[in-house]
Amino acid sequence: MEPQKRVVGVKQSRKAIREGRACRVCLASDADPALTEPIAAECAAASIPVETGRTMTQLGQACGISVGAAVVAELLC
């Protein structure tokens, strides 16, 4: 994923979803459901596809960061 085409984290991803900039969201399968379920609901309401097959560590590595990521939103695909 190119850095300018994605945002990492719950707050930034939620903002991108609300602003209509997110075209796909990846939720970590091992993240706390209290964090991911509201985002999944927002994506469903906005008809944004959600992927859940990766762990927090895998999402973080895919984004080039040294920590895990619960949520990643791809922008304007």
All heavy atoms as TSV, in Angstrom:
chain	resi	resn	atom	element	x	y	z
A	1	MET	N	N	0.835	-1.181	0.000
A	1	MET	CA	C	0.000	0.000	0.000
A	1	MET	C	C	0.876	1.239	0.000
A	1	MET	O	O	1.816	1.323	0.762
A	1	MET	CB	C	-0.866	0.031	1.251
A	1	MET	CG	C	-1.941	-1.003	1.306
A	1	MET	SD	S	-2.960	-0.742	2.778
A	1	MET	CE	C	-3.227	-2.437	3.211
A	2	GLU	N	N	0.524	2.194	-0.817
A	2	GLU	CA	C	1.284	3.437	-0.859
A	2	GLU	C	C	0.847	4.337	0.291
A	2	GLU	O	O	-0.343	4.450	0.582
A	2	GLU	CB	C	1.045	4.142	-2.185
A	2	GLU	CG	C	1.588	3.378	-3.379
A	2	GLU	CD	C	1.330	4.103	-4.676
A	2	GLU	OE1	O	1.432	5.341	-4.685
A	2	GLU	OE2	O	1.027	3.436	-5.653
A	3	PRO	N	N	1.799	4.997	0.967
A	3	PRO	CA	C	1.462	5.797	2.146
A	3	PRO	C	C	0.393	6.857	1.914
A	3	PRO	O	O	-0.450	7.063	2.742
A	3	PRO	CB	C	2.787	6.442	2.522
A	3	PRO	CG	C	3.823	5.564	1.952
A	3	PRO	CD	C	3.218	4.952	0.718
A	4	GLN	N	N	0.424	7.543	0.795
A	4	GLN	CA	C	-0.543	8.603	0.563
A	4	GLN	C	C	-1.924	8.071	0.205
A	4	GLN	O	O	-2.873	8.815	0.127
A	4	GLN	CB	C	-0.046	9.572	-0.513
A	4	GLN	CG	C	0.022	8.989	-1.907
A	4	GLN	CD	C	1.336	8.290	-2.225
A	4	GLN	OE1	O	2.087	7.921	-1.335
A	4	GLN	NE2	N	1.619	8.106	-3.480
A	5	LYS	N	N	-2.044	6.767	0.002
A	5	LYS	CA	C	-3.317	6.187	-0.395
A	5	LYS	C	C	-3.986	5.386	0.712
A	5	LYS	O	O	-4.892	4.628	0.461
A	5	LYS	CB	C	-3.131	5.319	-1.630
A	5	LYS	CG	C	-2.715	6.119	-2.840
A	5	LYS	CD	C	-2.833	5.321	-4.086
A	5	LYS	CE	C	-2.465	6.191	-5.279
A	5	LYS	NZ	N	-2.688	5.511	-6.517
A	6	ARG	N	N	-3.540	5.585	1.962
A	6	ARG	CA	C	-4.145	4.874	3.074
A	6	ARG	C	C	-3.946	5.657	4.357
A	6	ARG	O	O	-3.062	6.508	4.450
A	6	ARG	CB	C	-3.566	3.485	3.228
A	6	ARG	CG	C	-2.072	3.522	3.434
A	6	ARG	CD	C	-1.606	2.503	4.417
A	6	ARG	NE	N	-0.164	2.407	4.378
A	6	ARG	CZ	C	0.656	3.184	5.076
A	6	ARG	NH1	N	0.177	4.121	5.839
A	6	ARG	NH2	N	1.964	3.045	5.014
A	7	VAL	N	N	-4.819	5.369	5.309
A	7	VAL	CA	C	-4.645	5.906	6.651
A	7	VAL	C	C	-4.672	4.723	7.611
A	7	VAL	O	O	-5.337	3.723	7.367
A	7	VAL	CB	C	-5.720	6.945	7.033
A	7	VAL	CG1	C	-5.553	8.210	6.219
A	7	VAL	CG2	C	-7.115	6.392	6.873
A	8	VAL	N	N	-3.932	4.848	8.698
A	8	VAL	CA	C	-3.795	3.768	9.668
A	8	VAL	C	C	-4.344	4.241	11.005
A	8	VAL	O	O	-4.056	5.358	11.432
A	8	VAL	CB	C	-2.312	3.364	9.829
A	8	VAL	CG1	C	-2.169	2.251	10.850
A	8	VAL	CG2	C	-1.732	2.953	8.495
A	9	GLY	N	N	-5.118	3.395	11.635
A	9	GLY	CA	C	-5.634	3.699	12.967
A	9	GLY	C	C	-7.128	3.940	12.964
A	9	GLY	O	O	-7.735	4.254	11.938
A	10	VAL	N	N	-7.704	3.797	14.142
A	10	VAL	CA	C	-9.150	3.900	14.292
A	10	VAL	C	C	-9.635	5.314	13.995
A	10	VAL	O	O	-10.563	5.512	13.202
A	10	VAL	CB	C	-9.576	3.466	15.717
A	10	VAL	CG1	C	-11.048	3.710	15.936
A	10	VAL	CG2	C	-9.241	2.002	15.938
A	11	LYS	N	N	-9.027	6.320	14.612
A	11	LYS	CA	C	-9.512	7.693	14.455
A	11	LYS	C	C	-9.391	8.190	13.020
A	11	LYS	O	O	-10.336	8.757	12.463
A	11	LYS	CB	C	-8.759	8.637	15.394
A	11	LYS	CG	C	-9.117	8.441	16.855
A	11	LYS	CD	C	-8.355	9.414	17.729
A	11	LYS	CE	C	-8.655	9.177	19.192
A	11	LYS	NZ	N	-7.900	10.094	20.045
A	12	GLN	N	N	-8.233	7.988	12.405
A	12	GLN	CA	C	-8.040	8.467	11.044
A	12	GLN	C	C	-8.920	7.704	10.058
A	12	GLN	O	O	-9.454	8.285	9.114
A	12	GLN	CB	C	-6.573	8.354	10.640
A	12	GLN	CG	C	-5.694	9.350	11.357
A	12	GLN	CD	C	-4.299	9.368	10.781
A	12	GLN	OE1	O	-4.106	9.254	9.582
A	12	GLN	NE2	N	-3.312	9.520	11.643
A	13	SER	N	N	-9.085	6.408	10.279
A	13	SER	CA	C	-9.927	5.608	9.386
A	13	SER	C	C	-11.384	6.033	9.514
A	13	SER	O	O	-12.083	6.187	8.513
A	13	SER	CB	C	-9.788	4.117	9.707
A	13	SER	OG	O	-8.470	3.689	9.461
A	14	ARG	N	N	-11.832	6.235	10.738
A	14	ARG	CA	C	-13.218	6.671	10.957
A	14	ARG	C	C	-13.464	8.021	10.269
A	14	ARG	O	O	-14.497	8.232	9.637
A	14	ARG	CB	C	-13.500	6.769	12.446
A	14	ARG	CG	C	-14.912	7.235	12.753
A	14	ARG	CD	C	-15.209	7.122	14.213
A	14	ARG	NE	N	-15.720	5.774	14.403
A	14	ARG	CZ	C	-15.790	5.163	15.563
A	14	ARG	NH1	N	-15.361	5.754	16.646
A	14	ARG	NH2	N	-16.294	3.958	15.657
A	15	LYS	N	N	-12.503	8.923	10.363
A	15	LYS	CA	C	-12.634	10.235	9.715
A	15	LYS	C	C	-12.720	10.078	8.199
A	15	LYS	O	O	-13.552	10.717	7.546
A	15	LYS	CB	C	-11.440	11.127	10.087
A	15	LYS	CG	C	-11.517	12.507	9.513
A	15	LYS	CD	C	-10.342	13.350	9.972
A	15	LYS	CE	C	-10.401	14.734	9.350
A	15	LYS	NZ	N	-9.260	15.562	9.742
A	16	ALA	N	N	-11.885	9.217	7.624
A	16	ALA	CA	C	-11.906	8.991	6.178
A	16	ALA	C	C	-13.236	8.384	5.734
A	16	ALA	O	O	-13.769	8.740	4.675
A	16	ALA	CB	C	-10.746	8.084	5.767
A	17	ILE	N	N	-13.791	7.482	6.551
A	17	ILE	CA	C	-15.089	6.873	6.226
A	17	ILE	C	C	-16.167	7.944	6.231
A	17	ILE	O	O	-16.968	8.051	5.297
A	17	ILE	CB	C	-15.418	5.744	7.223
A	17	ILE	CG1	C	-14.442	4.582	7.042
A	17	ILE	CG2	C	-16.864	5.278	7.054
A	17	ILE	CD1	C	-14.432	3.593	8.199
A	18	ARG	N	N	-16.198	8.750	7.271
A	18	ARG	CA	C	-17.226	9.796	7.406
A	18	ARG	C	C	-17.124	10.839	6.303
A	18	ARG	O	O	-18.141	11.385	5.871
A	18	ARG	CB	C	-17.120	10.468	8.763
A	18	ARG	CG	C	-17.576	9.571	9.889
A	18	ARG	CD	C	-17.492	10.262	11.219
A	18	ARG	NE	N	-17.932	9.355	12.271
A	18	ARG	CZ	C	-17.595	9.480	13.536
A	18	ARG	NH1	N	-16.813	10.465	13.924
A	18	ARG	NH2	N	-18.035	8.610	14.423
A	19	GLU	N	N	-15.900	11.139	5.862
A	19	GLU	CA	C	-15.707	12.140	4.805
A	19	GLU	C	C	-15.894	11.570	3.410
A	19	GLU	O	O	-15.787	12.298	2.425
A	19	GLU	CB	C	-14.314	12.758	4.930
A	19	GLU	CG	C	-14.137	13.600	6.176
A	19	GLU	CD	C	-12.729	14.123	6.348
A	19	GLU	OE1	O	-11.821	13.726	5.564
A	19	GLU	OE2	O	-12.519	14.940	7.261
A	20	GLY	N	N	-16.118	10.260	3.305
A	20	GLY	CA	C	-16.323	9.636	2.003
A	20	GLY	C	C	-15.041	9.417	1.218
A	20	GLY	O	O	-15.080	9.223	0.009
A	21	ARG	N	N	-13.894	9.434	1.897
A	21	ARG	CA	C	-12.609	9.237	1.213
A	21	ARG	C	C	-12.156	7.787	1.203
A	21	ARG	O	O	-11.283	7.418	0.428
A	21	ARG	CB	C	-11.520	10.088	1.881
A	21	ARG	CG	C	-11.755	11.573	1.766
A	21	ARG	CD	C	-10.633	12.399	2.371
A	21	ARG	NE	N	-10.482	12.144	3.803
A	21	ARG	CZ	C	-9.331	11.775	4.387
A	21	ARG	NH1	N	-8.241	11.630	3.676
A	21	ARG	NH2	N	-9.275	11.575	5.688
A	22	ALA	N	N	-12.725	6.946	2.057
A	22	ALA	CA	C	-12.314	5.538	2.149
A	22	ALA	C	C	-13.059	4.710	1.107
A	22	ALA	O	O	-14.267	4.876	0.917
A	22	ALA	CB	C	-12.597	4.996	3.540
A	23	CYS	N	N	-12.327	3.840	0.431
A	23	CYS	CA	C	-12.971	2.970	-0.559
A	23	CYS	C	C	-12.922	1.503	-0.122
A	23	CYS	O	O	-13.664	0.679	-0.638
A	23	CYS	CB	C	-12.345	3.140	-1.924
A	23	CYS	SG	S	-10.630	2.676	-1.993
A	24	ARG	N	N	-12.058	1.185	0.841
A	24	ARG	CA	C	-11.976	-0.171	1.386
A	24	ARG	C	C	-11.327	-0.085	2.761
A	24	ARG	O	O	-10.422	0.721	2.968
A	24	ARG	CB	C	-11.139	-1.070	0.474
A	24	ARG	CG	C	-11.086	-2.506	0.957
A	24	ARG	CD	C	-10.426	-3.411	-0.029
A	24	ARG	NE	N	-9.031	-3.029	-0.202
A	24	ARG	CZ	C	-8.135	-3.779	-0.826
A	24	ARG	NH1	N	-8.493	-4.921	-1.362
A	24	ARG	NH2	N	-6.892	-3.379	-0.943
A	25	VAL	N	N	-11.799	-0.926	3.677
A	25	VAL	CA	C	-11.280	-0.902	5.048
A	25	VAL	C	C	-10.850	-2.311	5.431
A	25	VAL	O	O	-11.551	-3.281	5.151
A	25	VAL	CB	C	-12.351	-0.373	6.029
A	25	VAL	CG1	C	-11.887	-0.509	7.468
A	25	VAL	CG2	C	-12.693	1.079	5.718
A	26	CYS	N	N	-9.687	-2.407	6.065
A	26	CYS	CA	C	-9.189	-3.679	6.579
A	26	CYS	C	C	-9.242	-3.624	8.097
A	26	CYS	O	O	-8.698	-2.702	8.707
A	26	CYS	CB	C	-7.747	-3.915	6.144
A	26	CYS	SG	S	-7.540	-4.033	4.375
A	27	LEU	N	N	-9.908	-4.616	8.690
A	27	LEU	CA	C	-10.002	-4.723	10.140
A	27	LEU	C	C	-9.200	-5.933	10.586
A	27	LEU	O	O	-9.339	-7.014	10.015
A	27	LEU	CB	C	-11.463	-4.891	10.575
A	27	LEU	CG	C	-12.437	-3.791	10.182
A	27	LEU	CD1	C	-13.845	-4.167	10.598
A	27	LEU	CD2	C	-12.035	-2.470	10.805
A	28	ALA	N	N	-8.385	-5.753	11.609
A	28	ALA	CA	C	-7.586	-6.865	12.122
A	28	ALA	C	C	-8.491	-7.882	12.794
A	28	ALA	O	O	-9.378	-7.528	13.574
A	28	ALA	CB	C	-6.542	-6.349	13.102
A	29	SER	N	N	-8.260	-9.146	12.489
A	29	SER	CA	C	-9.095	-10.216	13.034
A	29	SER	C	C	-8.903	-10.400	14.537
A	29	SER	O	O	-9.797	-10.896	15.215
A	29	SER	CB	C	-8.801	-11.529	12.306
A	29	SER	OG	O	-7.430	-11.866	12.438
A	30	ASP	N	N	-7.760	-9.960	15.075
A	30	ASP	CA	C	-7.491	-10.125	16.498
A	30	ASP	C	C	-7.615	-8.822	17.293
A	30	ASP	O	O	-7.236	-8.754	18.449
A	30	ASP	CB	C	-6.111	-10.745	16.721
A	30	ASP	CG	C	-4.973	-9.905	16.152
A	30	ASP	OD1	O	-5.242	-9.000	15.327
A	30	ASP	OD2	O	-3.817	-10.159	16.517
A	31	ALA	N	N	-8.180	-7.795	16.674
A	31	ALA	CA	C	-8.366	-6.512	17.359
A	31	ALA	C	C	-9.592	-6.581	18.266
A	31	ALA	O	O	-10.485	-7.406	18.076
A	31	ALA	CB	C	-8.528	-5.393	16.350
A	32	ASP	N	N	-9.642	-5.692	19.224
A	32	ASP	CA	C	-10.757	-5.619	20.164
A	32	ASP	C	C	-12.048	-5.282	19.405
A	32	ASP	O	O	-12.116	-4.265	18.721
A	32	ASP	CB	C	-10.454	-4.532	21.194
A	32	ASP	CG	C	-11.501	-4.416	22.286
A	32	ASP	OD1	O	-12.544	-5.105	22.211
A	32	ASP	OD2	O	-11.270	-3.627	23.216
A	33	PRO	N	N	-13.071	-6.121	19.525
A	33	PRO	CA	C	-14.337	-5.852	18.839
A	33	PRO	C	C	-14.968	-4.513	19.224
A	33	PRO	O	O	-15.703	-3.928	18.435
A	33	PRO	CB	C	-15.238	-7.010	19.265
A	33	PRO	CG	C	-14.307	-8.092	19.658
A	33	PRO	CD	C	-13.089	-7.407	20.220
A	34	ALA	N	N	-14.668	-4.007	20.409
A	34	ALA	CA	C	-15.192	-2.702	20.810
A	34	ALA	C	C	-14.661	-1.601	19.900
A	34	ALA	O	O	-15.303	-0.566	19.717
A	34	ALA	CB	C	-14.827	-2.408	22.262
A	35	LEU	N	N	-13.502	-1.822	19.293
A	35	LEU	CA	C	-12.931	-0.866	18.345
A	35	LEU	C	C	-13.413	-1.115	16.921
A	35	LEU	O	O	-13.708	-0.169	16.187
A	35	LEU	CB	C	-11.399	-0.952	18.356
A	35	LEU	CG	C	-10.674	-0.565	19.626
A	35	LEU	CD1	C	-9.188	-0.854	19.473
A	35	LEU	CD2	C	-10.905	0.895	19.936
A	36	THR	N	N	-13.471	-2.377	16.539
A	36	THR	CA	C	-13.737	-2.695	15.136
A	36	THR	C	C	-15.214	-2.752	14.766
A	36	THR	O	O	-15.564	-2.437	13.632
A	36	THR	CB	C	-13.066	-4.022	14.756
A	36	THR	OG1	O	-13.553	-5.064	15.607
A	36	THR	CG2	C	-11.548	-3.926	14.871
A	37	GLU	N	N	-16.075	-3.154	15.694
A	37	GLU	CA	C	-17.495	-3.286	15.350
A	37	GLU	C	C	-18.150	-1.966	14.941
A	37	GLU	O	O	-18.890	-1.931	13.960
A	37	GLU	CB	C	-18.261	-3.972	16.485
A	37	GLU	CG	C	-17.950	-5.460	16.560
A	37	GLU	CD	C	-18.618	-6.162	17.732
A	37	GLU	OE1	O	-19.368	-5.503	18.490
A	37	GLU	OE2	O	-18.387	-7.372	17.876
A	38	PRO	N	N	-17.886	-0.857	15.645
A	38	PRO	CA	C	-18.481	0.408	15.187
A	38	PRO	C	C	-17.978	0.818	13.800
A	38	PRO	O	O	-18.741	1.359	12.995
A	38	PRO	CB	C	-18.047	1.420	16.248
A	38	PRO	CG	C	-17.728	0.608	17.456
A	38	PRO	CD	C	-17.224	-0.705	16.935
A	39	ILE	N	N	-16.726	0.529	13.506
A	39	ILE	CA	C	-16.190	0.873	12.186
A	39	ILE	C	C	-16.834	-0.005	11.124
A	39	ILE	O	O	-17.193	0.464	10.045
A	39	ILE	CB	C	-14.653	0.729	12.175
A	39	ILE	CG1	C	-14.098	1.758	13.133
A	39	ILE	CG2	C	-14.105	0.855	10.772
A	39	ILE	CD1	C	-12.788	2.334	12.870
A	40	ALA	N	N	-17.006	-1.289	11.428
A	40	ALA	CA	C	-17.672	-2.191	10.486
A	40	ALA	C	C	-19.097	-1.721	10.209
A	40	ALA	O	O	-19.565	-1.763	9.063
A	40	ALA	CB	C	-17.673	-3.614	11.029
A	41	ALA	N	N	-19.785	-1.232	11.236
A	41	ALA	CA	C	-21.151	-0.723	11.057
A	41	ALA	C	C	-21.164	0.527	10.184
A	41	ALA	O	O	-22.036	0.683	9.315
A	41	ALA	CB	C	-21.780	-0.428	12.415
A	42	GLU	N	N	-20.198	1.429	10.391
A	42	GLU	CA	C	-20.112	2.630	9.558
A	42	GLU	C	C	-19.828	2.255	8.103
A	42	GLU	O	O	-20.374	2.863	7.184
A	42	GLU	CB	C	-19.019	3.571	10.076
A	42	GLU	CG	C	-19.393	4.278	11.349
A	42	GLU	CD	C	-18.330	5.269	11.793
A	42	GLU	OE1	O	-17.724	5.931	10.928
A	42	GLU	OE2	O	-18.116	5.379	13.012
A	43	CYS	N	N	-18.977	1.263	7.908
A	43	CYS	CA	C	-18.668	0.814	6.543
A	43	CYS	C	C	-19.905	0.213	5.881
A	43	CYS	O	O	-20.170	0.472	4.705
A	43	CYS	CB	C	-17.540	-0.217	6.560
A	43	CYS	SG	S	-15.938	0.484	6.958
A	44	ALA	N	N	-20.664	-0.567	6.628
A	44	ALA	CA	C	-21.880	-1.167	6.083
A	44	ALA	C	C	-22.870	-0.089	5.672
A	44	ALA	O	O	-23.481	-0.159	4.601
A	44	ALA	CB	C	-22.505	-2.109	7.103
A	45	ALA	N	N	-23.003	0.932	6.505
A	45	ALA	CA	C	-23.926	2.030	6.197
A	45	ALA	C	C	-23.488	2.812	4.967
A	45	ALA	O	O	-24.322	3.320	4.212
A	45	ALA	CB	C	-24.045	2.962	7.398
A	46	ALA	N	N	-22.169	2.890	4.754
A	46	ALA	CA	C	-21.632	3.645	3.626
A	46	ALA	C	C	-21.320	2.750	2.420
A	46	ALA	O	O	-20.755	3.225	1.436
A	46	ALA	CB	C	-20.371	4.389	4.051
A	47	SER	N	N	-21.659	1.469	2.499
A	47	SER	CA	C	-21.387	0.498	1.423
A	47	SER	C	C	-19.910	0.414	1.073
A	47	SER	O	O	-19.534	0.348	-0.095
A	47	SER	CB	C	-22.211	0.831	0.177
A	47	SER	OG	O	-23.584	0.780	0.470
A	48	ILE	N	N	-19.071	0.414	2.094
A	48	ILE	CA	C	-17.625	0.290	1.908
A	48	ILE	C	C	-17.246	-1.154	2.230
A	48	ILE	O	O	-17.582	-1.656	3.300
A	48	ILE	CB	C	-16.861	1.258	2.832
A	48	ILE	CG1	C	-17.219	2.699	2.479
A	48	ILE	CG2	C	-15.362	1.020	2.749
A	48	ILE	CD1	C	-16.704	3.718	3.470
A	49	PRO	N	N	-16.557	-1.839	1.316
A	49	PRO	CA	C	-16.156	-3.222	1.578
A	49	PRO	C	C	-15.157	-3.320	2.736
A	49	PRO	O	O	-14.310	-2.451	2.906
A	49	PRO	CB	C	-15.520	-3.692	0.276
A	49	PRO	CG	C	-15.384	-2.506	-0.589
A	49	PRO	CD	C	-16.142	-1.377	0.003
A	50	VAL	N	N	-15.296	-4.395	3.517
A	50	VAL	CA	C	-14.445	-4.616	4.687
A	50	VAL	C	C	-13.743	-5.961	4.534
A	50	VAL	O	O	-14.363	-6.957	4.185
A	50	VAL	CB	C	-15.290	-4.616	5.979
A	50	VAL	CG1	C	-14.429	-4.974	7.184
A	50	VAL	CG2	C	-15.958	-3.277	6.179
A	51	GLU	N	N	-12.438	-5.975	4.801
A	51	GLU	CA	C	-11.653	-7.207	4.815
A	51	GLU	C	C	-11.235	-7.485	6.253
A	51	GLU	O	O	-10.891	-6.562	6.979
A	51	GLU	CB	C	-10.405	-7.059	3.951
A	51	GLU	CG	C	-10.701	-6.923	2.479
A	51	GLU	CD	C	-9.428	-6.846	1.653
A	51	GLU	OE1	O	-8.331	-7.100	2.192
A	51	GLU	OE2	O	-9.547	-6.512	0.478
A	52	THR	N	N	-11.234	-8.773	6.644
A	52	THR	CA	C	-10.898	-9.110	8.030
A	52	THR	C	C	-9.895	-10.250	8.145
A	52	THR	O	O	-9.743	-10.813	9.210
A	52	THR	CB	C	-12.169	-9.497	8.808
A	52	THR	OG1	O	-12.792	-10.591	8.137
A	52	THR	CG2	C	-13.126	-8.345	8.950
A	53	GLY	N	N	-9.189	-10.587	7.117
A	53	GLY	CA	C	-8.341	-11.768	7.131
A	53	GLY	C	C	-6.970	-11.636	7.756
A	53	GLY	O	O	-6.286	-12.626	7.926
A	54	ARG	N	N	-6.530	-10.447	8.134
A	54	ARG	CA	C	-5.175	-10.269	8.658
A	54	ARG	C	C	-5.185	-9.944	10.148
A	54	ARG	O	O	-6.147	-9.394	10.662
A	54	ARG	CB	C	-4.462	-9.133	7.928
A	54	ARG	CG	C	-4.248	-9.383	6.464
A	54	ARG	CD	C	-3.528	-8.221	5.842
A	54	ARG	NE	N	-3.364	-8.415	4.406
A	54	ARG	CZ	C	-2.803	-7.522	3.622
A	54	ARG	NH1	N	-2.345	-6.390	4.106
A	54	ARG	NH2	N	-2.678	-7.762	2.340
A	55	THR	N	N	-4.074	-10.240	10.803
A	55	THR	CA	C	-3.918	-9.887	12.217
A	55	THR	C	C	-3.400	-8.452	12.321
A	55	THR	O	O	-3.004	-7.850	11.320
A	55	THR	CB	C	-2.918	-10.824	12.914
A	55	THR	OG1	O	-1.624	-10.624	12.336
A	55	THR	CG2	C	-3.348	-12.275	12.808
A	56	MET	N	N	-3.373	-7.930	13.545
A	56	MET	CA	C	-2.860	-6.574	13.753
A	56	MET	C	C	-1.403	-6.465	13.315
A	56	MET	O	O	-1.014	-5.488	12.687
A	56	MET	CB	C	-2.998	-6.179	15.232
A	56	MET	CG	C	-4.424	-5.956	15.664
A	56	MET	SD	S	-4.581	-5.518	17.405
A	56	MET	CE	C	-3.769	-3.942	17.456
A	57	THR	N	N	-0.619	-7.477	13.628
A	57	THR	CA	C	0.799	-7.472	13.244
A	57	THR	C	C	0.939	-7.453	11.728
A	57	THR	O	O	1.735	-6.687	11.176
A	57	THR	CB	C	1.514	-8.701	13.828
A	57	THR	OG1	O	1.377	-8.674	15.249
A	57	THR	CG2	C	2.984	-8.716	13.456
A	58	GLN	N	N	0.160	-8.280	11.042
A	58	GLN	CA	C	0.229	-8.338	9.577
A	58	GLN	C	C	-0.195	-7.014	8.942
A	58	GLN	O	O	0.429	-6.560	7.982
A	58	GLN	CB	C	-0.640	-9.473	9.048
A	58	GLN	CG	C	-0.103	-10.849	9.371
A	58	GLN	CD	C	-1.096	-11.957	9.063
A	58	GLN	OE1	O	-2.308	-11.769	9.144
A	58	GLN	NE2	N	-0.571	-13.126	8.715
A	59	LEU	N	N	-1.237	-6.383	9.483
A	59	LEU	CA	C	-1.667	-5.085	8.942
A	59	LEU	C	C	-0.594	-4.028	9.153
A	59	LEU	O	O	-0.315	-3.235	8.258
A	59	LEU	CB	C	-2.972	-4.627	9.592
A	59	LEU	CG	C	-4.256	-5.180	9.034
A	59	LEU	CD1	C	-5.452	-4.648	9.824
A	59	LEU	CD2	C	-4.423	-4.848	7.573
A	60	GLY	N	N	0.003	-4.019	10.334
A	60	GLY	CA	C	1.068	-3.058	10.608
A	60	GLY	C	C	2.241	-3.239	9.660
A	60	GLY	O	O	2.765	-2.268	9.105
A	61	GLN	N	N	2.648	-4.492	9.437
A	61	GLN	CA	C	3.760	-4.760	8.527
A	61	GLN	C	C	3.407	-4.354	7.100
A	61	GLN	O	O	4.242	-3.798	6.383
A	61	GLN	CB	C	4.128	-6.237	8.572
A	61	GLN	CG	C	4.810	-6.642	9.854
A	61	GLN	CD	C	5.038	-8.147	9.958
A	61	GLN	OE1	O	4.483	-8.924	9.204
A	61	GLN	NE2	N	5.862	-8.543	10.917
A	62	ALA	N	N	2.177	-4.616	6.676
A	62	ALA	CA	C	1.755	-4.251	5.318
A	62	ALA	C	C	1.787	-2.740	5.104
A	62	ALA	O	O	1.991	-2.268	3.985
A	62	ALA	CB	C	0.355	-4.786	5.040
A	63	CYS	N	N	1.619	-2.003	6.197
A	63	CYS	CA	C	1.624	-0.538	6.110
A	63	CYS	C	C	2.998	0.058	6.394
A	63	CYS	O	O	3.170	1.270	6.356
A	63	CYS	CB	C	0.609	0.041	7.091
A	63	CYS	SG	S	-1.081	-0.376	6.663
A	64	GLY	N	N	3.957	-0.791	6.704
A	64	GLY	CA	C	5.319	-0.323	6.939
A	64	GLY	C	C	5.523	0.332	8.290
A	64	GLY	O	O	6.406	1.178	8.427
A	65	ILE	N	N	4.729	-0.049	9.281
A	65	ILE	CA	C	4.924	0.490	10.623
A	65	ILE	C	C	5.388	-0.632	11.546
A	65	ILE	O	O	5.152	-1.804	11.272
A	65	ILE	CB	C	3.651	1.181	11.166
A	65	ILE	CG1	C	2.471	0.208	11.246
A	65	ILE	CG2	C	3.299	2.389	10.317
A	65	ILE	CD1	C	1.232	0.793	11.890
A	66	SER	N	N	6.033	-0.264	12.643
A	66	SER	CA	C	6.636	-1.266	13.517
A	66	SER	C	C	5.698	-1.766	14.608
A	66	SER	O	O	6.093	-2.569	15.434
A	66	SER	CB	C	7.907	-0.706	14.153
A	66	SER	OG	O	7.589	0.450	14.901
A	67	VAL	N	N	4.473	-1.288	14.638
A	67	VAL	CA	C	3.484	-1.741	15.619
A	67	VAL	C	C	2.272	-2.290	14.878
A	67	VAL	O	O	2.107	-2.081	13.675
A	67	VAL	CB	C	3.055	-0.593	16.556
A	67	VAL	CG1	C	4.212	-0.133	17.418
A	67	VAL	CG2	C	2.475	0.562	15.777
A	68	GLY	N	N	1.405	-2.971	15.595
A	68	GLY	CA	C	0.202	-3.513	14.978
A	68	GLY	C	C	-0.807	-2.416	14.675
A	68	GLY	O	O	-0.766	-1.332	15.248
A	69	ALA	N	N	-1.707	-2.719	13.757
A	69	ALA	CA	C	-2.761	-1.780	13.393
A	69	ALA	C	C	-4.104	-2.513	13.425
A	69	ALA	O	O	-4.247	-3.580	12.852
A	69	ALA	CB	C	-2.507	-1.233	11.988
A	70	ALA	N	N	-5.063	-1.936	14.130
A	70	ALA	CA	C	-6.393	-2.532	14.215
A	70	ALA	C	C	-7.215	-2.238	12.963
A	70	ALA	O	O	-7.993	-3.065	12.518
A	70	ALA	CB	C	-7.133	-2.034	15.455
A	71	VAL	N	N	-7.013	-1.041	12.391
A	71	VAL	CA	C	-7.815	-0.601	11.254
A	71	VAL	C	C	-6.930	0.123	10.244
A	71	VAL	O	O	-6.091	0.942	10.625
A	71	VAL	CB	C	-8.937	0.380	11.702
A	71	VAL	CG1	C	-9.794	0.783	10.524
A	71	VAL	CG2	C	-9.783	-0.226	12.793
A	72	VAL	N	N	-7.141	-0.192	8.967
A	72	VAL	CA	C	-6.469	0.520	7.871
A	72	VAL	C	C	-7.531	0.819	6.832
A	72	VAL	O	O	-8.305	-0.047	6.457
A	72	VAL	CB	C	-5.348	-0.330	7.238
A	72	VAL	CG1	C	-4.730	0.387	6.053
A	72	VAL	CG2	C	-4.285	-0.684	8.262
A	73	ALA	N	N	-7.563	2.061	6.377
A	73	ALA	CA	C	-8.515	2.450	5.337
A	73	ALA	C	C	-7.753	2.857	4.083
A	73	ALA	O	O	-6.850	3.689	4.153
A	73	ALA	CB	C	-9.394	3.602	5.807
A	74	GLU	N	N	-8.110	2.249	2.966
A	74	GLU	CA	C	-7.531	2.655	1.683
A	74	GLU	C	C	-8.363	3.806	1.138
A	74	GLU	O	O	-9.595	3.791	1.221
A	74	GLU	CB	C	-7.538	1.473	0.705
A	74	GLU	CG	C	-6.547	0.422	1.098
A	74	GLU	CD	C	-6.435	-0.667	0.049
A	74	GLU	OE1	O	-6.521	-0.344	-1.160
A	74	GLU	OE2	O	-6.277	-1.822	0.440
A	75	LEU	N	N	-7.684	4.792	0.587
A	75	LEU	CA	C	-8.345	5.999	0.128
A	75	LEU	C	C	-8.480	6.050	-1.378
A	75	LEU	O	O	-7.547	5.728	-2.093
A	75	LEU	CB	C	-7.568	7.228	0.607
A	75	LEU	CG	C	-7.284	7.296	2.105
A	75	LEU	CD1	C	-6.443	8.530	2.413
A	75	LEU	CD2	C	-8.565	7.306	2.914
A	76	LEU	N	N	-9.619	6.459	-1.833
A	76	LEU	CA	C	-9.891	6.751	-3.243
A	76	LEU	C	C	-9.240	5.758	-4.202
A	76	LEU	O	O	-8.380	6.109	-4.999
A	76	LEU	CB	C	-9.443	8.182	-3.555
A	76	LEU	CG	C	-10.083	9.261	-2.678
A	76	LEU	CD1	C	-9.457	10.606	-2.960
A	76	LEU	CD2	C	-11.579	9.328	-2.861
A	77	CYS	N	N	-9.662	4.527	-4.121
A	77	CYS	CA	C	-9.110	3.446	-4.960
A	77	CYS	C	C	-9.389	3.694	-6.427
A	77	CYS	O	O	-10.395	4.153	-6.834
A	77	CYS	CB	C	-9.729	2.119	-4.565
A	77	CYS	SG	S	-9.369	1.653	-2.868
